[in-house]
Amino acid sequence: MSIRTMLQRRLVVALKERDVAAVAGCRTALAAIANAEAVPLSSAPAAGAIEQSATGVGATDVPRRVLSEHAMRERVGAEVSELRHALTLLPDGQDGRRARLRLEIEVLESVLGGA
C-alpha cells in the first residue's frame, strides 16, 4: 500500500475520532506530497497574443509530476524533520503546542513505519 493511501486512510480515521493532531499531521503530509507533484511554472504554456491563445476547458493544462513511492516517503520524512525542528524553536511555556507537535510526529512516523 502506498504512503499516500496510508495517509488518506489514517486521515479518515483521525477525522472520525476527532484527533486534531493526527488530522493536522496527515493533512500536512498529504499537502507536502501534492506540492511536490506540482509542475514548475517553466513547464506551463507560454502566454502569447490573445488571438493565438488556446481555448477550451483544459487546453492549457499540464500533467502533474508523478512521484515515486521513495520520493513520497522522503517528502513525509522531511515533514517529520521540519516538525522536530519546530519543536526546538518553541519558547518555554508552549507545552500544549509541544505535545501536539510530538503527536503529529508520532502519527507520521507510524505511517512511515507501516509503509
Secondary structure, DSSP 8 states (H G I E B T S, - for coil): --HHHHHHHHHHHHHHHT-HHHHHHHHHHHHHHHHHHS--GGGS-----GGGS--STTTT--------HHHHHHHHHHHHHHHHHHHHH--TT-HHHHHHHHHHHHHHHHHHHH-
